[in-house]
Amino acid sequence: MKVTVVGFWGAYPAGSEATSCYLFEKDNFRLLIDCGSGALAQLPKYVDPYDLDAVVLSHYHPDHVADIGVLQHLIKVQNLIREQDHSLKIYGHTDDQVAFAGLASSDTEAIAYQPNQLLALGPFKIEFLKTIHPVPCYAMRVTDGDKVVVYTADSSYQDAFIPFSRNADLLITDCNFYQGQDGTAAGHMNSEEVGMIAKKANVKTLLLSHQPHFGERKQLMVEAGEIFSGKINLAYTGYQWTGFS
C-alpha cells in the first residue's frame, strides 16, 4: 500500500497547496480519501484524476470536499475528449442528504457507505468511526490485508480513537492546535491529544495533518513527541508512505 498526501491544510490551503486529500494505491487501484480545496491542482503530480477508481469522503465541510465539483467537471470533459463513458464512484454518508445528493452527476455515481458496515473497495477494506465534529464526520481504518492506515478525519479528542487505531502502521491525525490549546469547540485535536492516542494505540508512525495556519508548525512534532516515542512526521504536499517510512 502506498499513501500520498495530496493536501494537508485545515480550513483553507496555503499558496499552491491543498486542504485534506489523500491518495491510497495498491495493485493499480487508486482510492482518493477526501478531496479538499486545491486537490485537483495537485493530484496530477501523482496520478491522472481520470484514472481514479473511487473516492470516499469523511464529511462535507469545504476543506474536505471543495474540489468534488471540479473533479466531476474533469470526468465529464475527459469523457468527451476521450470519447469514453467513465463513471466515477464517490462514496459518502447520508447523514446529510442534500450534500450526499451533490455527489451525483452525469459522470459520477453517489454511493452511500454504511458506517456500521465494512466497505470493500478493490484491495482495500474500510471501517468507520463517527467523530466529534460540528457536522457528521467519520474516521476510517483502511487495510489492504497487510498494512493498516487510520485516518481520524476531523474530530476533537475521544477515547474511541485508541482501540480504533490499535497497532496501526500509520495514523494520520487531525492536529489543528498546539499544546495546551483546546480545540473541542471547533471539533479538532491538539498535539498532546494525538500524541496520547498514538502512544496508547501503539501505532508505528504518526503523521500530523490538518495543520493550523498559525505558529511554528514543526513545534507540533516536538509536542507530540513528548508523549509518543515512536516515529512522527509532519504532513506536507507529496509526502509518501509505503509501510517503511
N, C-alpha and C positions, 0 to 999 in steps of 0.2 A: 504494500500500500504506500502511495506517495500522497502527501498533503502539501498543498501550496497555498500560502497566504496571498490572496489577491488584494484584499483590503482589510485594514485592522483598526481604523479610527472609529471612535464613537461619535454620534451626533451628526458630524459633517466631515468631509475629507479635507486634509491639508492639500496644498497645491500639487497637482499631478499625481495624487494618490486616491485611495478609495476607502469607504467605510466597509463594514463587515461583509466579507465574501471569502469562501474557502473552497478550493478545488481538490477533490478526492479522486485518485486514479488507481485502477487495478485491472489488469488483463484487458486493456483497451476500453474499459468502461469509465466514463467521465461523469462524475457526480458533482454538482455545484450545491454547496450549502450556503444559503443566503446570497443576496445579490444587491448590495447597497449602492449608494451614490458613487459614481465613478468606476464601478466594477467593469463595465463594458469597454472602457478605455484601456484597462489593464489586462483583461482576460486574454486578448490575442497574443500577448507575450508568451503565454503558456499553452494555449490550446485555441483552435478555431471554435468560437462560440457555437457555430452551426453544428459542430460535432458533439455537443453535449448530449448525454443520454437522459439525464434527469436533473431537476432542480428541486431541492427541499428547503422550505422556509420555516424558520423558527417562530416568527411573528411578523406583524405587518407595519412596524414603525419604518419610516422612510430610510433610515440609515441601514436597514436590512433588506429593503425591497424596492428602493427608488429606481433601480435600473431594470426592473422586470418589464416595464413598458418598453424600454429601449431594446431589451432582448427580444420581445415579441415582434417589434418592427424589424429587427435583424433577420429573424427567421422568415418573416413574410417577404422581405426584399430578396433575400438569398434564394428562397424558393422560386421566385420569379426569374432571377438571374440564372440559376442552375437548372431551371425547368424541372423542379422536384416538388414533392408533396410531403415534405418532412413535417411532422407534428411533434413538438417538444412537450414532454410531460412535466408539469410543475405541481409539486405536492405541497399542500398547506393544510392547516387545521381549519375547522368550520366553526370555531367559537365566534368568529366574526364573519358572518355570511356575506356581507357586502364586499369586504376585502377579498375573501376567497373567490367570489364570482369574478373579480377582476383579473384572476389568473388565467381565465379562458379567453381565447381569441380565435380568429380563423386559422391560426397556425400553432396554437398552443392548447394543451388539454389540462384543465384543472382537475386534480385528483386529491380527494380528501384522505389524509392519513388519520388513523385511529390511534390516539396517544396511548391507549391501554393495550395496543397490539404491536407486535414486531412487524416492521416494514422491511421487505426484502427487495433490493434493487441490484440487479446484476450480482457481483461478488460480495456486495455489502448487505449487512443486516443492521437495522437501526432500532434502538429502543428509545423511548421518550420519557421525559420527566417534566412536569409542569413547574415553572419557575415562579419567583415572586417578583412581579413587574407590574407597572400600571395597566398594561394590556395583556391578554392571554399570550403566553410565550412558552416554548418547550425546548429544554435542553435535549441533546442527543448523544447516545452512546453508539458509536459506529465500529463494527468489527468486520474483518474480512476472513475470519476463522483463524487468523494467526495473531494479528495485532489489534489493539483496542485504542480508539481515539474518542475522548469525551469532549464535547463542546457545550459549555454552560449556557451559551447564548446570553441573554440579558437577565440579570437577577440580582437581588440583594441576597445576603447570606441565608442559607438554610442547611440544617444538618443532613437533609436528604441527599445532598451532593456527595457526602462521604461514601456511603455504600454504592451510590450510582457510579462513582469514579474509581471504585476499588481496583487496584492493581492495573490501572490504565497505563498504556505505554506512552501516551501523550494526552495531557489535559490542557485544552485551550480555554482560558478563563476570561470572563469579563473582569477587567481590572481598571476601573474608571476613577478610582480615588486613591489617595496616599494614606500612609499610616496615620491612624488617629482620626481620619475623616469618616463621617457617617454618610454612606450613600443610600441608606434604606429608603428614604422618601422618593428618590429618583429611580429606585429599583436596580441599583448597581452595587458592586463589591469593591473593597479596598485591598491593598497589597497584603495586609496581615491576614485577612479572611481567606484569600485564595492560597496563601502560604500554608495556612492551617488545614484547608481541605486537602491540599497536595500531600501534606505530611500524614494526616490521619488516613487518607485513602491509599497511601503507599504507591503513588504514581512514579513513573520513571523520569518523565520530562514535563516540566510546567512551562507553558507558553502564555505570556501575559498579553492579552489582546483587548480590543475595545478600549483603547487608551485615551487618556484625557488630553485636552488641548492646553493645559497649563502645567507649570512646574517642570522640573528636570526629570524626564520620564525614565532615565536609567536608574533613578532612585527607587523606582518600583521594584526592580530586581534586588536591590540591596535590602529593602524592607521585607520582601517575601523570603529572602534568603536567611533572615534572622530566625525564621521559623522552620522552613523547609530546607533540608541539607542536600536535596537531590539537584539535578540539573535544571536550571532556569534560563529561559530565553525571552527576550523582548521581541514581540512580533514586529515584522517590518515587511514592506512590499517585496514579494518574491521569496520570502523565507520558505524553505522546503524541508520537509521531514520525511524520511524514508524508513523509519524504525531504528535508525542508527545515529541520529543527530540529537 
